[in-house]
Amino acid sequence: MTVPLQRVLRAFLEDPAAPRYGYDLMKAAGLPSGTLYPMLARLEGQKLVTSAWETPQGEGERPRRYYQLTGEGIRVARLELAQVQAGRGRAPLRLGRPAPGSL
Amino acid sequence: MKGERWLLRVGEFLVARAARRLPAAARDRHHQEWAAELPVILGDPEIKPAAARAGRMLWFAADTFRGAALGPGPARYRGAHRGAMTKDGVLKSARWVGVGFGLLAVLLVLLAAQAFLIYRIIFTESLAGYVASVLGALPYLLFLRFRKRPGVVTFSEFMWLDAALVAAATGPHLSALAGHLGWGHALPFAPISYCGYAVCAACISVAVVIMTRNVRRDGRPDTQQRSDHA
């Protein structure tokens, strides 16, 4: 598992129930947008993350898209991070190419 | 913040360009998502001063542009407008690599000629030498005049190509002659010395553009038919 992916998963696991926006995750994980968004798309393609549009608060305000770990995502993330912390990162989280139509 | 609207426009332009690199199905969604983040970054109270927020927003947009072009890991994401690499594509790429090496070789030869002329200007100043160097380009000009021209091409295309090649061949000689006649300092690294390089570079660029157009035109079915008839 790559270090950026570990950072993203840790940021999600700080509060797994809380929806996180792309910019929030960028700040929490310390990653640039060009790294984060493709990663989120891959996680979403693997059903580890789900995303939804927020309801606009004010008139003319653009809705933002927020991301959240799925139940399976929480389980896999905890397992993977535990393995990394234990120094046994031998079962890497396989992230293939994004599905057609995704990023 | 002063100039906020202008900054947002720049950011939106960049994320729009980034979204255009994505498959059509994902384009609108990501464009909206990224564009919605821009005003949030620009108004982020945690980042001070305002210039830092502006920089952060532009960096976000620029890096999104980068990320849209790259796939996961080392694999490069290919844009929606491009298909998978085929055998023809590989051959075409290899051909263009060959063209690139050829042009590089030509450029190196021209630069070597320029360096040689500068050396001669320093150590053997004589008008006869410059005239001889200009005459040295004559065989090349004669080659251009009498070579066989394949296919059916318009006069204007070859006229431009020939003009570019002639200028590329004679540029260094003429610049050296200009230096000798006192139109500049005939010394290395002086402005006049760069004239030849500039002329060469410009002419090679023009030649590359015209060659590219010719090759593309040759690839079209109607052109191939014309060539077959010819």
Interface residues (C-beta under 8 A of the other chain):
Chain A: Y21 G22 Y23 M26 K27 P32 S33 G34 T35 L36 Y37 P38 M39 A41 R42 R62 P63 R64 R65 L95 G96 R97 P98 P100 G101 S102 L103
Chain B: L22 P23 A25 A26 R29 H30 Q32 E33 W34 A35 A36 E37 P39 V40 I41 D44 E46 W59 F60 A61 D63 T64 F65 R66 G67 A68 L70 G71 P72 G73 A75 Y77
